[in-house]
Amino acid sequence: MTGVVNLLKPPGMTSHDAVAFLRRLTGEKRIGHAGTLDPAAAGVLVVCVGKATRLCDRLMGQNKEYIAEITLGVATDTGDQEGKIIARHEGAMPPMEDILRAMDSLTGDIVQTPPQYAAVKIGGQPAYKLAREGVAFELEARPVHVKAWTVLGRQDNRVMTRIACSKGTYVRSLAVELGNKLGCGAHVSFLLRTRSGPFALQDALTLEQAEQLFEKGRLLTTLEEVLSDLPEARVNPAFLKRLLCGNAPPPGMVRVEGRGPVRILCGDKLIALGEAGEGGVTVTAMLVEDGSITC
């Protein structure tokens, strides 16, 4: 089996559990997700199956969108509702104009530090595991891009927002920084990922829908569909076997429509993912393994 599943991860399930669910359902061992969602969060979790796991890095690098409820006046050690309360603000909540000003200062190219309770690895161990064990450590700040952060509504100290951002952006860190700027503390009390690259919430499958579509043989989005937005690079069939052995096609053996990421085809068959430049095409991920394939 090879393809991609746009799964609607429910709250309370880890991303690892979601992968395990699809592994049991499909019987395919090669499964991985393209971007972790916190256990308390819900929404789009892109899962790659079979040879599609070679696309995980590319899919993980795409932009994300979220609906996030920020609760002002309460800070937790995890930055979300799962953590222990470490501070409460007893005064009045900041006015909307202050909130909008602080959000605007956290929009665009910014540098943020991942929360201590994050999946990022330190010496091979997830940061959240070390934090739970009381191990002291520091996480490096990293550049991220917040394309837009807008308010959808407010009720008392709860502010519902929409966030469009780059990969690697921690919404919990945004909430904590917002609370720090406002001087009242804050945490994420609800988080829903509504988009990851081209995969949108309205198309995401519940666990039950995934089971039903698997039984009908219609669970997976094909690699051809996933990569359909990329320009084509067509390889000469005479070079196919050498390509499958890992040799980069020389300029005369490939016709390219553009520059940058391309999908490499032989005839009508998707063979690989590549990068097109002035020197020709470089293969970045082989998507077939059978050296006897013809096109």
C-alpha positions in Angstrom: 0.0 0.0 0.0 1.3 3.5 -0.9 -0.4 6.8 -0.4 -1.4 9.5 2.1 -4.3 9.7 4.6 -5.7 13.0 5.8 -6.7 11.9 9.2 -8.9 13.9 11.7 -7.0 13.2 14.9 -9.4 13.4 17.9 -8.3 15.1 21.2 -6.8 12.6 23.7 -5.0 10.6 21.0 -1.3 11.0 20.4 0.1 11.2 16.9 1.9 8.0 17.6 -1.4 6.3 18.5 -2.9 7.5 15.2 -0.1 5.9 13.3 -0.5 2.7 15.2 -4.2 2.7 14.4 -3.5 2.9 10.7 -0.8 0.3 11.0 -3.3 -2.1 12.5 -6.0 -1.2 10.0 -3.9 -1.5 6.8 -1.3 -4.1 7.9 1.4 -1.8 6.5 4.5 -1.3 8.7 5.9 1.6 6.8 3.7 4.4 8.2 4.7 7.9 9.5 3.0 11.2 10.2 4.1 14.5 8.6 4.0 16.8 11.6 3.1 16.0 15.2 -0.1 17.2 16.9 -0.2 17.5 20.7 -2.4 14.8 22.4 -4.9 17.5 23.5 -5.1 19.0 20.0 -7.4 17.8 17.2 -7.5 18.2 13.5 -5.5 17.4 10.3 -2.8 14.8 10.8 -1.2 13.9 7.5 -0.1 10.2 7.5 2.1 8.7 4.9 1.8 5.0 4.0 4.2 2.7 2.3 6.6 4.4 -0.2 4.8 7.7 0.6 6.9 7.8 3.8 9.7 9.1 1.6 7.6 12.3 1.3 7.2 12.9 5.0 9.9 15.5 5.2 8.5 17.4 2.2 4.9 17.3 3.5 6.1 18.2 7.0 7.7 21.4 5.7 4.5 22.8 4.4 2.6 25.7 6.1 0.0 25.0 8.7 -3.2 26.7 9.9 -4.9 26.5 13.3 -7.9 27.6 15.3 -6.6 28.3 18.8 -8.5 29.4 21.9 -6.2 31.4 24.2 -7.1 31.7 27.8 -5.7 34.8 29.4 -4.9 35.2 33.1 -3.8 31.6 33.7 -0.3 30.2 33.0 0.5 26.5 33.0 3.8 24.6 32.9 3.0 23.1 29.5 1.4 26.1 27.8 -1.9 24.2 27.4 -4.8 23.0 29.4 -3.1 19.7 30.2 -0.5 21.3 32.4 -0.3 22.4 36.0 -1.3 26.0 36.8 1.8 27.9 37.8 0.3 31.5 37.9 -3.0 33.3 38.0 -3.6 37.0 37.2 -6.0 38.5 39.7 -6.4 41.9 38.0 -8.5 43.0 35.1 -8.0 41.4 31.7 -6.3 43.5 29.1 -8.4 45.4 26.6 -8.8 44.1 23.0 -6.5 46.8 21.5 -3.7 45.6 23.7 -4.3 42.0 22.7 -4.3 43.0 19.0 -1.1 45.0 19.4 0.7 42.1 21.2 -0.5 39.6 18.5 0.7 41.9 15.8 4.2 42.0 17.4 4.2 38.2 17.2 3.3 38.1 13.5 5.8 37.9 10.6 9.4 36.5 11.0 9.9 35.8 14.7 12.2 33.7 16.9 10.5 31.4 19.4 11.6 28.8 21.9 9.8 25.5 21.9 7.9 24.6 25.1 9.6 22.4 27.6 6.9 19.8 27.1 7.5 19.3 23.3 8.3 16.3 21.1 11.6 17.8 19.9 14.5 15.5 20.7 17.4 16.2 23.1 20.1 13.6 23.0 17.6 11.2 21.5 15.0 11.8 24.1 11.8 13.8 23.7 11.9 17.0 25.6 8.5 16.3 27.3 9.9 13.0 28.7 12.9 14.8 30.3 10.6 17.6 31.6 8.4 15.0 33.3 11.4 13.4 34.9 12.5 16.8 36.2 15.7 16.9 34.1 17.0 20.4 33.6 17.7 21.4 30.0 17.6 24.3 27.6 15.9 24.4 24.2 17.3 26.6 21.4 15.3 29.4 20.0 14.4 29.0 16.3 13.2 31.3 13.5 9.6 30.7 12.4 7.1 32.7 10.3 3.6 33.6 11.5 1.8 34.7 8.3 -1.4 35.8 10.0 -2.9 35.8 13.5 -6.4 37.1 13.8 -9.1 37.3 16.4 -12.3 35.4 15.7 -14.1 36.3 18.9 -13.7 37.0 22.6 -15.7 36.0 25.7 -14.3 37.3 29.0 -10.7 36.0 29.3 -11.0 33.5 26.4 -9.9 34.7 22.9 -10.6 32.6 19.8 -8.0 33.1 17.1 -6.9 31.8 13.7 -3.2 31.3 13.0 -1.4 30.7 9.7 2.2 29.8 10.2 5.3 28.0 8.9 6.4 24.5 9.9 7.9 24.3 13.4 5.7 27.0 14.9 4.5 26.1 18.4 1.1 27.6 19.1 1.6 27.0 22.8 4.8 29.2 22.7 2.8 31.9 20.9 0.2 31.8 23.6 2.8 31.9 26.4 4.6 34.8 24.7 1.3 36.7 24.2 0.5 36.3 27.9 4.0 37.5 28.8 3.6 40.6 26.6 0.2 41.4 28.2 1.6 40.8 31.7 -1.3 38.4 32.6 -0.1 35.0 31.5 -1.9 32.8 29.0 -2.2 29.2 27.7 -3.8 27.4 24.8 -7.2 26.0 26.0 -8.3 24.6 22.7 -6.3 23.8 19.5 -7.6 22.6 16.1 -5.3 22.2 13.1 -7.4 23.2 10.1 -4.8 22.8 7.3 -1.4 21.2 6.7 -0.2 22.2 3.2 -3.0 21.2 0.7 -4.7 18.9 3.3 -7.8 20.7 4.8 -10.0 19.9 7.8 -13.2 19.5 5.6 -11.6 16.6 3.8 -10.1 14.9 6.9 -11.3 11.4 7.8 -12.5 10.4 11.2 -11.3 7.0 12.5 -14.6 5.5 11.6 -14.6 6.9 8.1 -11.0 5.6 7.6 -12.1 2.1 8.5 -15.1 2.3 6.2 -13.0 3.6 3.2 -10.3 1.0 3.8 -12.9 -1.8 3.5 -13.9 -0.2 0.2 -10.3 0.1 -1.0 -10.5 3.9 -1.1 -8.6 5.0 2.0 -5.4 6.4 0.4 -4.8 9.6 -1.6 -2.4 8.5 -4.3 1.1 10.0 -4.7 0.0 11.3 -8.1 -2.8 13.3 -6.5 -0.5 14.5 -3.6 2.2 15.8 -6.0 -0.1 17.0 -8.8 0.7 20.6 -8.2 4.4 20.1 -9.0 5.9 20.7 -12.5 6.7 17.6 -14.5 10.1 16.2 -15.5 9.9 13.4 -18.0 12.7 10.9 -18.1 13.7 9.1 -21.3 12.8 5.4 -20.9 16.3 4.5 -22.1 17.6 5.9 -18.8 15.0 4.4 -16.5 17.0 1.5 -15.1 20.0 3.7 -14.3 17.6 6.2 -12.6 16.2 3.4 -10.5 19.8 2.5 -9.5 20.3 6.0 -8.1 21.9 7.8 -11.1 20.8 11.4 -11.7 19.5 11.8 -15.2 21.7 14.0 -17.5 20.1 17.0 -19.1 19.6 15.3 -22.4 17.6 12.5 -20.8 14.9 14.6 -19.2 12.4 17.2 -20.2 11.6 19.7 -17.5 8.7 22.2 -17.3 10.1 24.4 -14.5 12.7 24.9 -11.8 12.6 23.8 -8.2 10.7 20.7 -6.9 9.4 18.5 -9.7 7.7 15.1 -10.1 9.7 12.8 -12.3 7.6 10.7 -14.7 8.4 8.0 -17.2 5.5 7.7 -19.6 2.5 8.1 -17.3 4.1 6.6 -14.3 5.4 8.6 -11.3 8.9 7.5 -10.6 10.5 10.0 -8.3 10.5 13.4 -6.7 13.3 15.7 -7.8 14.8 19.1 -7.9 15.3 20.9 -11.2 18.0 23.5 -11.7 20.3 24.8 -14.3 22.4 21.6 -14.2 19.5 19.4 -14.8 17.4 17.3 -12.4 18.5 15.8 -9.1 16.5 12.9 -7.7 15.5 13.6 -4.1 13.2 10.7 -3.4 12.7 7.5 -5.3 9.0 6.5 -5.3 9.4 3.0 -6.9 11.6 0.1 -6.1 11.0 -2.4 -8.8 13.9 -2.3 -11.3 11.8 -4.2 -13.8 9.2 -1.5 -14.2 8.7 -0.3 -17.7 7.1 2.9 -19.1 
